[in-house]
Amino acid sequence: MTPLTICFISHSSGTGGAERVLLESIEALKQRGAECRVLLPERGELCLELDKLGVPFAVVSFPLWMSRGRTGPLQWLKAAFGTLINTVPVAWRIHSWKCDLVYSNTVTVCAGAIAARLLRLPHLWHLHEFGMEDQGLSFLFGDRISYAIVDNFSERCVCVSQVLAQKYRKRIDPEKIVVIYPSMRRFLGDDANRDCNKSDYDNSANARNRGFRCVIAGALMEGKGQEDGVRAMAHLTEAGVKAELLIVGEGVSSYKTRLEALVASNGLEAQVTFVGKVKNAFPIMRSSDAVLVCSKSEAFGRVTVEGMLARKPVIGARAGATAELIKDGITGLLYTPGDARDLARQIQHLCDNPAVAETLAKAGQQWAEKCFTAERYGNEVMAALPGANRLLKSRIRRLV
């Protein structure tokens, strides 16, 4: 029997959280007999990963239908024209690949949904983003029109957390929505040792003499809350607690400048280090004493689970999916977002009570290893494919 052929639409060619889920989805579906293809807006690191998996891909220009900042009639018209024009080559490629299903890996792109409608193919939307709340993104066509398109141009919507699903259920037919946590297995294991200078980030006595090490990893942007971590270091220093903070990632330059100024004004140059972008932050997490997740509105939060899998106590903001993933006092600790003193208290609690830190780390690791498996993820994604049984029967009829 001819296998199901799925065309994935990716909004970028990077290797961020959404792109890692895309790769996890492809691996899971390939193992279950599906053929996968990918459309990208440009070449990048993701192309190398697809080559490793032996997955055909093509670069086709298509615009995002979300942006930061205000938009006016001119931006609306340009986006509408660009979307319609660029949907044609997207649809042609999907048709030439003889795909049975279109799988948009992000809500920031609608070209796949429109192409699927033109080709009369089922469409699935994998939703990773709140939008305005977590990344400051808004729909160019406005919420009413855009959510209507998401609802009417999709047979199924996969959300990466319950809290994200709660938002979309207010705008989309709840019957279409299913919550599937990522598998989190990719970029761990053997790959976890890559891109880490062990002389800087090991667990040696010299490293640990620098104090209780905290790591916060993610894009440098206000929504990720790195400012909470810096201010917490100031409170800890004032209280005489020896601690340090490694800030991993890059992003909005103005926000980094603000963080650097905050570090300087509090005399924290020796306590706070900007590591910059790394291909894999997992080894740095393993060198830490605690992982901080300070995002004010996290749609899922891979860092939370990565910290648990690294067997480190995770302190997260009591907001978004972070509060969904961490059971306070059992698999980690929660603090009030924006309250750096509260965060400092939680850090000091772990610093003063290593047995508590170890208990939380062990419980978090056990829960994460049980919940985030490739087998569970693959089965759930396969079951979520819209009309999979109908598509297979249609394939059989074509062969007959």
Secondary structure as GFF3:
##gff-version 3
##sequence-region A 1 400
A	DSSP	beta_strand	5	9	.	.	.	ID=ss1
A	DSSP	alpha_helix	17	31	.	.	.	ID=ss2
A	DSSP	beta_strand	35	40	.	.	.	ID=ss3
A	DSSP	alpha_helix	45	53	.	.	.	ID=ss4
A	DSSP	beta_strand	57	59	.	.	.	ID=ss5
A	DSSP	beta_strand	66	68	.	.	.	ID=ss6
A	DSSP	alpha_helix	73	96	.	.	.	ID=ss7
A	DSSP	beta_strand	101	104	.	.	.	ID=ss8
A	DSSP	alpha_helix	111	119	.	.	.	ID=ss9
A	DSSP	beta_strand	123	127	.	.	.	ID=ss10
A	DSSP	alpha_helix	132	135	.	.	.	ID=ss11
A	DSSP	beta_strand	137	139	.	.	.	ID=ss12
A	DSSP	alpha_helix	143	152	.	.	.	ID=ss13
A	DSSP	beta_strand	156	159	.	.	.	ID=ss14
A	DSSP	alpha_helix	162	169	.	.	.	ID=ss15
A	DSSP	three_ten_helix	174	176	.	.	.	ID=ss16
A	DSSP	beta_strand	177	179	.	.	.	ID=ss17
A	DSSP	three_ten_helix	189	193	.	.	.	ID=ss18
A	DSSP	alpha_helix	198	201	.	.	.	ID=ss19
A	DSSP	alpha_helix	205	208	.	.	.	ID=ss20
A	DSSP	beta_strand	212	217	.	.	.	ID=ss21
A	DSSP	three_ten_helix	222	224	.	.	.	ID=ss22
A	DSSP	alpha_helix	226	238	.	.	.	ID=ss23
A	DSSP	beta_strand	243	248	.	.	.	ID=ss24
A	DSSP	alpha_helix	253	265	.	.	.	ID=ss25
A	DSSP	beta_strand	272	276	.	.	.	ID=ss26
A	DSSP	alpha_helix	282	286	.	.	.	ID=ss27
A	DSSP	beta_strand	290	293	.	.	.	ID=ss28
A	DSSP	alpha_helix	302	309	.	.	.	ID=ss29
A	DSSP	beta_strand	314	317	.	.	.	ID=ss30
A	DSSP	alpha_helix	322	325	.	.	.	ID=ss31
A	DSSP	beta_strand	333	335	.	.	.	ID=ss32
A	DSSP	alpha_helix	340	352	.	.	.	ID=ss33
A	DSSP	alpha_helix	354	371	.	.	.	ID=ss34
A	DSSP	alpha_helix	374	384	.	.	.	ID=ss35
A	DSSP	alpha_helix	388	399	.	.	.	ID=ss36
###
